[in-house]
Amino acid sequence: MAVTDLVADEEWGHMVALHGTDIARVGFEEALADPKYVPDERYQEMRVIFG
């Protein structure tokens, strides 16, 4: 529902994010400011499962 509300409000350039247990609207600049990466060993584990 939060995503459809975001679109209905025409808040382009934002996304819906989970902050703890709260759903929040976040600008792309904020969301991409501190990217999180998957460690290579974790990625390799998933390749075994998903190919």
C-alpha distance matrix in Angstrom:
0.0 3.8 5.4 5.3 6.2 8.6 10.1 10.5 12.3 14.3 14.3 16.1 17.6 14.8 12.5 10.1 12.4 13.2 16.2 17.7 15.2 13.3 10.3 11.9 12.2 15.4 17.8 19.2 22.6 21.6 19.7 22.8 25.5 26.1 25.4 25.5 27.6 28.1 31.8 33.9 35.1 31.5 30.9 34.2 33.3 30.2 32.4 34.6 31.8 30.0 33.0
3.8 0.0 3.8 5.5 5.1 6.2 8.8 9.8 10.5 12.4 11.6 13.6 14.7 11.6 9.4 6.8 9.4 10.7 13.4 15.4 13.5 11.0 7.5 8.4 8.4 11.7 14.3 16.0 19.2 18.1 16.4 19.7 22.1 23.0 22.6 23.0 25.5 26.4 30.0 32.4 33.8 30.4 29.9 33.4 32.7 29.8 32.1 34.5 32.0 30.2 33.1
5.4 3.8 0.0 3.8 5.4 5.0 6.3 8.6 9.9 10.6 10.0 11.1 12.3 9.7 7.5 6.3 9.6 11.9 15.0 17.4 16.0 13.7 10.0 10.1 8.9 11.4 13.2 14.2 17.7 17.3 15.4 18.2 21.0 22.1 21.3 22.0 24.2 25.2 28.9 31.0 32.6 29.4 28.4 31.9 31.5 28.5 30.4 33.0 30.6 28.5 31.1
5.3 5.5 3.8 0.0 3.8 5.4 5.1 6.1 8.6 9.7 10.5 11.9 14.1 12.1 10.7 9.9 13.4 15.4 18.4 20.7 18.9 16.5 12.9 13.0 11.7 14.5 15.9 17.0 20.6 20.5 18.8 21.5 24.4 25.7 24.9 25.7 27.8 28.7 32.5 34.4 36.0 32.7 31.6 35.0 34.6 31.4 33.1 35.7 33.1 30.8 33.4
6.2 5.1 5.4 3.8 0.0 3.8 5.4 5.0 6.1 8.5 9.1 11.6 13.9 11.6 10.9 9.9 13.3 15.2 17.5 20.0 18.1 15.2 11.8 11.4 10.1 13.3 14.9 16.9 20.1 19.7 18.7 21.7 24.1 25.6 25.4 26.5 29.0 30.2 33.9 36.1 37.8 34.5 33.7 37.2 36.8 33.8 35.7 38.3 35.8 33.7 36.4
8.6 6.2 5.0 5.4 3.8 0.0 3.8 5.5 5.2 6.3 5.7 8.0 10.1 7.9 7.8 7.8 11.5 14.2 16.4 19.3 18.2 15.1 11.5 10.1 7.7 10.3 11.4 13.3 16.5 16.4 15.5 18.4 20.8 22.6 22.5 23.9 26.5 28.0 31.7 33.9 35.9 32.8 31.8 35.4 35.4 32.5 34.3 37.1 34.9 32.7 35.1
10.1 8.8 6.3 5.1 5.4 3.8 0.0 3.8 5.3 4.8 6.2 7.3 10.3 9.3 9.5 10.5 14.3 17.2 19.7 22.7 21.5 18.6 14.9 13.7 11.1 13.1 13.4 14.5 17.9 18.5 17.5 19.8 22.5 24.6 24.1 25.6 27.9 29.3 33.1 34.9 37.0 34.0 32.6 36.1 36.3 33.1 34.5 37.5 35.3 32.8 34.9
10.5 9.8 8.6 6.1 5.0 5.5 3.8 0.0 3.8 5.4 7.9 10.0 13.3 12.4 12.8 13.2 16.9 19.4 21.7 24.5 22.9 19.8 16.4 15.3 13.1 15.6 16.1 17.8 20.9 21.3 20.6 23.2 25.7 27.8 27.5 29.0 31.4 32.8 36.6 38.5 40.5 37.4 36.2 39.7 39.6 36.5 38.0 40.8 38.5 36.0 38.3
12.3 10.5 9.9 8.6 6.1 5.2 5.3 3.8 0.0 3.8 5.5 8.6 11.8 10.8 12.1 12.8 16.2 18.9 20.6 23.6 22.4 19.0 15.7 13.9 11.3 13.7 13.9 16.2 18.9 19.2 19.2 21.8 23.9 26.2 26.5 28.3 31.0 32.8 36.5 38.6 40.8 37.8 36.7 40.3 40.5 37.5 39.1 42.1 39.9 37.6 39.8
14.3 12.4 10.6 9.7 8.5 6.3 4.8 5.4 3.8 0.0 3.8 5.5 9.2 9.4 11.3 13.0 16.6 19.7 21.7 24.9 24.1 20.8 17.4 15.3 12.0 13.5 12.8 14.4 17.1 18.2 18.1 20.2 22.5 25.1 25.1 27.3 29.7 31.7 35.4 37.3 39.7 36.9 35.5 39.1 39.5 36.5 37.8 41.0 39.1 36.5 38.5
14.3 11.6 10.0 10.5 9.1 5.7 6.2 7.9 5.5 3.8 0.0 3.8 6.4 6.0 8.5 10.6 13.9 17.1 18.7 22.2 21.8 18.5 15.1 12.5 9.0 9.9 9.0 11.0 13.6 14.4 14.6 16.9 18.9 21.5 21.9 24.1 26.8 29.0 32.6 34.7 37.2 34.5 33.3 36.9 37.4 34.7 36.1 39.3 37.6 35.2 37.2
16.1 13.6 11.1 11.9 11.6 8.0 7.3 10.0 8.6 5.5 3.8 0.0 3.8 5.5 8.3 11.3 14.5 18.1 19.9 23.5 23.5 20.5 17.0 14.4 10.7 10.6 8.8 9.4 12.2 13.9 13.7 15.3 17.6 20.4 20.4 22.8 25.2 27.4 31.0 32.8 35.5 33.0 31.5 35.0 35.9 33.1 34.2 37.5 36.0 33.4 35.1
17.6 14.7 12.3 14.1 13.9 10.1 10.3 13.3 11.8 9.2 6.4 3.8 0.0 3.8 7.0 10.6 13.0 16.7 18.3 22.0 22.6 19.8 16.5 13.7 10.1 8.6 6.0 5.8 8.5 10.5 10.5 11.6 13.9 16.8 16.9 19.6 22.0 24.5 28.0 29.8 32.6 30.4 28.9 32.5 33.5 30.9 32.1 35.5 34.3 31.8 33.4
14.8 11.6 9.7 12.1 11.6 7.9 9.3 12.4 10.8 9.4 6.0 5.5 3.8 0.0 3.8 7.0 9.5 13.1 14.7 18.4 18.8 16.0 12.8 9.9 6.4 5.4 4.2 5.5 8.6 9.3 8.7 11.0 13.4 15.7 15.9 18.1 20.8 23.1 26.7 28.9 31.4 28.9 27.8 31.5 32.1 29.6 31.1 34.4 32.9 30.7 32.6
12.5 9.4 7.5 10.7 10.9 7.8 9.5 12.8 12.1 11.3 8.5 8.3 7.0 3.8 0.0 3.8 6.4 10.1 12.4 15.8 16.1 13.7 10.3 8.3 5.7 5.4 6.3 6.8 10.3 10.0 8.2 10.9 13.7 15.2 14.8 16.3 18.9 20.7 24.4 26.6 28.9 26.1 25.1 28.8 29.1 26.5 28.3 31.4 29.7 27.6 29.8
10.1 6.8 6.3 9.9 9.9 7.8 10.5 13.2 12.8 13.0 10.6 11.3 10.6 7.0 3.8 0.0 3.8 7.0 9.7 12.8 12.6 10.3 6.7 5.7 4.8 6.1 8.8 9.9 13.0 11.7 9.7 12.9 15.4 16.2 15.8 16.6 19.3 20.8 24.4 26.9 28.7 25.6 25.0 28.7 28.6 26.0 28.1 30.9 29.0 27.2 29.8
12.4 9.4 9.6 13.4 13.3 11.5 14.3 16.9 16.2 16.6 13.9 14.5 13.0 9.5 6.4 3.8 0.0 3.8 6.4 9.5 10.1 8.3 5.8 5.4 6.3 6.5 9.7 10.5 13.0 10.9 8.5 11.9 14.0 14.0 13.7 14.0 16.9 18.3 21.8 24.6 26.2 23.1 23.0 26.7 26.4 24.2 26.7 29.3 27.5 26.2 28.8
13.2 10.7 11.9 15.4 15.2 14.2 17.2 19.4 18.9 19.7 17.1 18.1 16.7 13.1 10.1 7.0 3.8 0.0 3.8 6.0 6.5 5.8 4.8 6.2 8.8 9.5 13.0 14.0 16.0 13.3 11.1 14.4 16.0 15.3 15.1 14.6 17.5 18.4 21.6 24.7 25.8 22.6 23.0 26.7 25.9 23.9 26.8 29.1 27.1 26.2 29.1
16.2 13.4 15.0 18.4 17.5 16.4 19.7 21.7 20.6 21.7 18.7 19.9 18.3 14.7 12.4 9.7 6.4 3.8 0.0 3.8 5.9 5.1 6.2 6.8 9.8 10.1 13.6 15.0 16.2 12.9 11.6 14.9 15.6 14.7 15.3 14.9 18.1 19.4 22.2 25.6 26.7 23.7 24.6 28.2 27.5 25.9 28.9 31.1 29.4 28.8 31.7
17.7 15.4 17.4 20.7 20.0 19.3 22.7 24.5 23.6 24.9 22.2 23.5 22.0 18.4 15.8 12.8 9.5 6.0 3.8 0.0 3.8 5.6 8.2 9.9 13.3 13.8 17.4 18.6 19.8 16.5 15.0 18.0 18.6 17.1 17.6 16.4 19.3 20.1 22.5 26.0 26.5 23.5 24.8 28.2 27.0 25.7 29.0 30.8 29.0 28.9 31.9
15.2 13.5 16.0 18.9 18.1 18.2 21.5 22.9 22.4 24.1 21.8 23.5 22.6 18.8 16.1 12.6 10.1 6.5 5.9 3.8 0.0 3.8 6.7 9.6 13.3 14.8 18.5 20.1 21.8 18.7 17.1 20.4 21.4 20.2 20.4 19.4 22.1 22.6 25.2 28.5 28.9 25.6 26.8 30.1 28.7 27.0 30.4 32.1 29.8 29.6 32.9
13.3 11.0 13.7 16.5 15.2 15.1 18.6 19.8 19.0 20.8 18.5 20.5 19.8 16.0 13.7 10.3 8.3 5.8 5.1 5.6 3.8 0.0 3.8 6.2 10.0 12.0 15.8 17.8 19.6 16.6 15.4 19.0 20.0 19.6 20.1 19.7 22.8 23.7 26.7 29.9 30.7 27.5 28.3 31.9 30.8 28.9 32.0 34.0 31.8 31.2 34.3
10.3 7.5 10.0 12.9 11.8 11.5 14.9 16.4 15.7 17.4 15.1 17.0 16.5 12.8 10.3 6.7 5.8 4.8 6.2 8.2 6.7 3.8 0.0 3.8 7.1 9.6 13.3 15.2 17.5 15.0 13.6 17.3 18.8 18.8 19.0 19.0 22.0 23.1 26.3 29.3 30.5 27.2 27.5 31.1 30.3 28.0 30.8 33.1 30.9 29.8 32.8
11.9 8.4 10.1 13.0 11.4 10.1 13.7 15.3 13.9 15.3 12.5 14.4 13.7 9.9 8.3 5.7 5.4 6.2 6.8 9.9 9.6 6.2 3.8 0.0 3.8 6.2 9.9 12.4 14.4 12.0 11.3 15.0 16.3 17.0 17.7 18.4 21.6 23.3 26.6 29.6 31.1 28.1 28.2 32.0 31.6 29.4 32.0 34.5 32.6 31.3 34.1
12.2 8.4 8.9 11.7 10.1 7.7 11.1 13.1 11.3 12.0 9.0 10.7 10.1 6.4 5.7 4.8 6.3 8.8 9.8 13.3 13.3 10.0 7.1 3.8 0.0 3.8 6.9 9.6 11.9 10.3 9.9 13.5 15.0 16.5 17.1 18.5 21.7 23.7 27.2 29.9 31.8 29.0 28.6 32.4 32.4 30.0 32.3 35.1 33.3 31.7 34.2
15.4 11.7 11.4 14.5 13.3 10.3 13.1 15.6 13.7 13.5 9.9 10.6 8.6 5.4 5.4 6.1 6.5 9.5 10.1 13.8 14.8 12.0 9.6 6.2 3.8 0.0 3.8 6.5 8.3 6.6 6.4 9.9 11.3 13.0 14.0 15.8 19.1 21.5 24.9 27.6 29.8 27.3 26.8 30.7 31.0 28.9 30.9 34.0 32.5 30.9 33.1
17.8 14.3 13.2 15.9 14.9 11.4 13.4 16.1 13.9 12.8 9.0 8.8 6.0 4.2 6.3 8.8 9.7 13.0 13.6 17.4 18.5 15.8 13.3 9.9 6.9 3.8 0.0 3.8 5.4 5.4 6.2 8.7 10.1 12.7 13.7 16.3 19.4 22.2 25.5 28.0 30.6 28.3 27.5 31.3 32.1 29.9 31.6 34.9 33.7 31.8 33.7
19.2 16.0 14.2 17.0 16.9 13.3 14.5 17.8 16.2 14.4 11.0 9.4 5.8 5.5 6.8 9.9 10.5 14.0 15.0 18.6 20.1 17.8 15.2 12.4 9.6 6.5 3.8 0.0 3.8 5.4 4.9 5.9 8.3 11.0 11.3 14.2 16.9 19.7 23.0 25.1 28.0 25.9 24.8 28.5 29.6 27.4 28.8 32.2 31.3 29.3 30.8
22.6 19.2 17.7 20.6 20.1 16.5 17.9 20.9 18.9 17.1 13.6 12.2 8.5 8.6 10.3 13.0 13.0 16.0 16.2 19.8 21.8 19.6 17.5 14.4 11.9 8.3 5.4 3.8 0.0 3.8 5.5 5.4 5.9 9.4 10.7 14.1 17.0 20.3 23.2 25.4 28.4 26.8 25.8 29.5 30.8 29.0 30.4 33.8 33.3 31.4 32.8
21.6 18.1 17.3 20.5 19.7 16.4 18.5 21.3 19.2 18.2 14.4 13.9 10.5 9.3 10.0 11.7 10.9 13.3 12.9 16.5 18.7 16.6 15.0 12.0 10.3 6.6 5.4 5.4 3.8 0.0 3.8 5.5 5.2 7.8 9.8 12.7 16.1 19.3 22.2 24.9 27.5 25.7 25.3 29.0 29.9 28.3 30.1 33.4 32.7 31.2 32.8
19.7 16.4 15.4 18.8 18.7 15.5 17.5 20.6 19.2 18.1 14.6 13.7 10.5 8.7 8.2 9.7 8.5 11.1 11.6 15.0 17.1 15.4 13.6 11.3 9.9 6.4 6.2 4.9 5.5 3.8 0.0 3.8 5.7 7.1 7.7 10.1 13.3 16.2 19.4 22.0 24.6 22.5 21.9 25.7 26.5 24.8 26.6 29.8 29.0 27.5 29.2
22.8 19.7 18.2 21.5 21.7 18.4 19.8 23.2 21.8 20.2 16.9 15.3 11.6 11.0 10.9 12.9 11.9 14.4 14.9 18.0 20.4 19.0 17.3 15.0 13.5 9.9 8.7 5.9 5.4 5.5 3.8 0.0 3.8 5.6 5.6 8.9 11.6 14.9 17.9 20.1 23.1 21.5 20.6 24.2 25.5 24.0 25.3 28.8 28.4 26.8 28.1
25.5 22.1 21.0 24.4 24.1 20.8 22.5 25.7 23.9 22.5 18.9 17.6 13.9 13.4 13.7 15.4 14.0 16.0 15.6 18.6 21.4 20.0 18.8 16.3 15.0 11.3 10.1 8.3 5.9 5.2 5.7 3.8 0.0 3.8 6.2 9.7 12.7 16.3 18.7 21.2 24.1 22.9 22.4 25.9 27.3 26.2 27.7 31.0 30.8 29.5 30.8
26.1 23.0 22.1 25.7 25.6 22.6 24.6 27.8 26.2 25.1 21.5 20.4 16.8 15.7 15.2 16.2 14.0 15.3 14.7 17.1 20.2 19.6 18.8 17.0 16.5 13.0 12.7 11.0 9.4 7.8 7.1 5.6 3.8 0.0 3.8 6.6 9.8 13.3 15.5 18.3 21.0 19.8 19.7 23.2 24.5 23.7 25.4 28.5 28.5 27.5 28.9
25.4 22.6 21.3 24.9 25.4 22.5 24.1 27.5 26.5 25.1 21.9 20.4 16.9 15.9 14.8 15.8 13.7 15.1 15.3 17.6 20.4 20.1 19.0 17.7 17.1 14.0 13.7 11.3 10.7 9.8 7.7 5.6 6.2 3.8 0.0 3.8 6.5 10.1 12.6 15.2 18.0 16.7 16.2 19.8 21.1 20.2 21.7 24.9 24.9 23.9 25.1
25.5 23.0 22.0 25.7 26.5 23.9 25.6 29.0 28.3 27.3 24.1 22.8 19.6 18.1 16.3 16.6 14.0 14.6 14.9 16.4 19.4 19.7 19.0 18.4 18.5 15.8 16.3 14.2 14.1 12.7 10.1 8.9 9.7 6.6 3.8 0.0 3.8 6.9 9.5 12.5 14.9 13.3 13.4 16.9 17.9 17.2 19.1 22.1 22.0 21.4 22.8
27.6 25.5 24.2 27.8 29.0 26.5 27.9 31.4 31.0 29.7 26.8 25.2 22.0 20.8 18.9 19.3 16.9 17.5 18.1 19.3 22.1 22.8 22.0 21.6 21.7 19.1 19.4 16.9 17.0 16.1 13.3 11.6 12.7 9.8 6.5 3.8 0.0 3.8 6.2 8.8 11.5 10.3 10.1 13.5 14.9 14.4 16.0 19.0 19.4 18.8 19.9
28.1 26.4 25.2 28.7 30.2 28.0 29.3 32.8 32.8 31.7 29.0 27.4 24.5 23.1 20.7 20.8 18.3 18.4 19.4 20.1 22.6 23.7 23.1 23.3 23.7 21.5 22.2 19.7 20.3 19.3 16.2 14.9 16.3 13.3 10.1 6.9 3.8 0.0 3.8 6.3 8.4 6.6 6.6 10.1 11.1 10.8 12.6 15.4 15.8 15.6 16.8
31.8 30.0 28.9 32.5 33.9 31.7 33.1 36.6 36.5 35.4 32.6 31.0 28.0 26.7 24.4 24.4 21.8 21.6 22.2 22.5 25.2 26.7 26.3 26.6 27.2 24.9 25.5 23.0 23.2 22.2 19.4 17.9 18.7 15.5 12.6 9.5 6.2 3.8 0.0 3.8 5.5 5.4 6.5 8.9 10.2 11.1 12.8 15.0 16.2 16.6 17.4
33.9 32.4 31.0 34.4 36.1 33.9 34.9 38.5 38.6 37.3 34.7 32.8 29.8 28.9 26.6 26.9 24.6 24.7 25.6 26.0 28.5 29.9 29.3 29.6 29.9 27.6 28.0 25.1 25.4 24.9 22.0 20.1 21.2 18.3 15.2 12.5 8.8 6.3 3.8 0.0 3.8 5.4 5.0 6.2 8.7 10.0 10.6 12.8 14.7 15.1 15.1
35.1 33.8 32.6 36.0 37.8 35.9 37.0 40.5 40.8 39.7 37.2 35.5 32.6 31.4 28.9 28.7 26.2 25.8 26.7 26.5 28.9 30.7 30.5 31.1 31.8 29.8 30.6 28.0 28.4 27.5 24.6 23.1 24.1 21.0 18.0 14.9 11.5 8.4 5.5 3.8 0.0 3.8 5.4 5.1 6.3 8.9 9.9 11.1 13.1 14.5 14.7
31.5 30.4 29.4 32.7 34.5 32.8 34.0 37.4 37.8 36.9 34.5 33.0 30.4 28.9 26.1 25.6 23.1 22.6 23.7 23.5 25.6 27.5 27.2 28.1 29.0 27.3 28.3 25.9 26.8 25.7 22.5 21.5 22.9 19.8 16.7 13.3 10.3 6.6 5.4 5.4 3.8 0.0 3.8 5.4 5.1 6.5 8.8 10.3 11.2 12.4 13.5
30.9 29.9 28.4 31.6 33.7 31.8 32.6 36.2 36.7 35.5 33.3 31.5 28.9 27.8 25.1 25.0 23.0 23.0 24.6 24.8 26.8 28.3 27.5 28.2 28.6 26.8 27.5 24.8 25.8 25.3 21.9 20.6 22.4 19.7 16.2 13.4 10.1 6.6 6.5 5.0 5.4 3.8 0.0 3.8 5.4 5.2 6.3 9.0 10.2 10.3 10.9
34.2 33.4 31.9 35.0 37.2 35.4 36.1 39.7 40.3 39.1 36.9 35.0 32.5 31.5 28.8 28.7 26.7 26.7 28.2 28.2 30.1 31.9 31.1 32.0 32.4 30.7 31.3 28.5 29.5 29.0 25.7 24.2 25.9 23.2 19.8 16.9 13.5 10.1 8.9 6.2 5.1 5.4 3.8 0.0 3.8 5.4 5.0 6.7 9.1 10.0 9.7
33.3 32.7 31.5 34.6 36.8 35.4 36.3 39.6 40.5 39.5 37.4 35.9 33.5 32.1 29.1 28.6 26.4 25.9 27.5 27.0 28.7 30.8 30.3 31.6 32.4 31.0 32.1 29.6 30.8 29.9 26.5 25.5 27.3 24.5 21.1 17.9 14.9 11.1 10.2 8.7 6.3 5.1 5.4 3.8 0.0 3.8 5.5 5.5 7.0 9.1 9.9
30.2 29.8 28.5 31.4 33.8 32.5 33.1 36.5 37.5 36.5 34.7 33.1 30.9 29.6 26.5 26.0 24.2 23.9 25.9 25.7 27.0 28.9 28.0 29.4 30.0 28.9 29.9 27.4 29.0 28.3 24.8 24.0 26.2 23.7 20.2 17.2 14.4 10.8 11.1 10.0 8.9 6.5 5.2 5.4 3.8 0.0 3.8 5.3 5.1 6.0 7.7
32.4 32.1 30.4 33.1 35.7 34.3 34.5 38.0 39.1 37.8 36.1 34.2 32.1 31.1 28.3 28.1 26.7 26.8 28.9 29.0 30.4 32.0 30.8 32.0 32.3 30.9 31.6 28.8 30.4 30.1 26.6 25.3 27.7 25.4 21.7 19.1 16.0 12.6 12.8 10.6 9.9 8.8 6.3 5.0 5.5 3.8 0.0 3.8 5.4 5.2 4.8
34.6 34.5 33.0 35.7 38.3 37.1 37.5 40.8 42.1 41.0 39.3 37.5 35.5 34.4 31.4 30.9 29.3 29.1 31.1 30.8 32.1 34.0 33.1 34.5 35.1 34.0 34.9 32.2 33.8 33.4 29.8 28.8 31.0 28.5 24.9 22.1 19.0 15.4 15.0 12.8 11.1 10.3 9.0 6.7 5.5 5.3 3.8 0.0 3.8 5.9 5.6
31.8 32.0 30.6 33.1 35.8 34.9 35.3 38.5 39.9 39.1 37.6 36.0 34.3 32.9 29.7 29.0 27.5 27.1 29.4 29.0 29.8 31.8 30.9 32.6 33.3 32.5 33.7 31.3 33.3 32.7 29.0 28.4 30.8 28.5 24.9 22.0 19.4 15.8 16.2 14.7 13.1 11.2 10.2 9.1 7.0 5.1 5.4 3.8 0.0 3.8 5.9
30.0 30.2 28.5 30.8 33.7 32.7 32.8 36.0 37.6 36.5 35.2 33.4 31.8 30.7 27.6 27.2 26.2 26.2 28.8 28.9 29.6 31.2 29.8 31.3 31.7 30.9 31.8 29.3 31.4 31.2 27.5 26.8 29.5 27.5 23.9 21.4 18.8 15.6 16.6 15.1 14.5 12.4 10.3 10.0 9.1 6.0 5.2 5.9 3.8 0.0 3.8
33.0 33.1 31.1 33.4 36.4 35.1 34.9 38.3 39.8 38.5 37.2 35.1 33.4 32.6 29.8 29.8 28.8 29.1 31.7 31.9 32.9 34.3 32.8 34.1 34.2 33.1 33.7 30.8 32.8 32.8 29.2 28.1 30.8 28.9 25.1 22.8 19.9 16.8 17.4 15.1 14.7 13.5 10.9 9.7 9.9 7.7 4.8 5.6 5.9 3.8 0.0
